[in-house]
Amino acid sequence: MNFLESQIVKLQKKLETTHKETDEVNRSRLNTLSQEYEMFRMLLEERILEMQKRFTHTTNIPVALRKALTKNELNLKILISNMSLAALFGKLQEHELELARLEQHE
């Protein structure tokens, strides 16, 4: 094997190693972000706009790493991250009653 061939082989091995390491780093980062997403909750005394910025940041990075979240996943996460399911159903019932009250007054 001549000098040029040996350099090409070394370069190929380096590229393979770099690609493998990049995949491992992306996989690790995606796992970390998935945990952040799963644990996402609105903070005490946090304003909606602040929460929206955190949520957008948390959900945009996985997209950059080629793991897109569906609109349904995002909507559900926001709904259940801010309150318990019982509180959510309570709010929906309140809204339903308010709509019925408004219809009666029309």
Secondary structure as GFF3:
##gff-version 3
##sequence-region A 1 106
A	DSSP	alpha_helix	3	38	.	.	.	ID=ss1
A	DSSP	alpha_helix	48	64	.	.	.	ID=ss2
A	DSSP	alpha_helix	71	81	.	.	.	ID=ss3
A	DSSP	alpha_helix	85	104	.	.	.	ID=ss4
###
